């Protein structure tokens, strides 16, 4: 797992890879994999039933909203571990010096639906003033073959060109570019941007490249020793 301190309020981001094991939340073995990953009790984790929506939930107690349909969770409890799972979508971990943290799952549908907007808004309404983000591994612009119709839909929502090309000259989507653009538009300072591709690096589970059903987890927590 890659650990990235966000540099605010002891908030840490963690991005697992295939060597950490399957973190798909409802699959056998994933619970012990998660506990092993951070050494935090399972009851402290919030994980979601992700549906490519724009819904972000406020977590007031550790473990609250587990299994609920949503694509982001926001909270500040020092014992909370907030998490999302991904294979090729973009995991976005955020934090603020006020102690607010968030984990968001953003694929092209979530980007279009505005999941990052609602997450940042919920952080702000909960007291976050300036927000920083760590953007985890996702499918790269050379691997994500995409239809022109869907590309035009996403581009018209995001407002910039997001097209790319794979080795065979087929149209692709640069999902991470869209995520970065929206984050900067929302005034979020991206302090870490992974250069790893889930499809072509070999280090990650990828639904698109391998048909993997396993998932990475991206988590955020507060390390109170570092506050
Ligand atoms: Zn790639």
Boltz pocket constraint, residues with backbone or C-beta under 6 A from the ligand:
constraints:
  - pocket:
      binder: B
      contacts: [[A, 138], [A, 139], [A, 140], [A, 141], [A, 142], [A, 143], [A, 197], [A, 198], [A, 199], [A, 200], [A, 201]]
      max_distance: 6.0
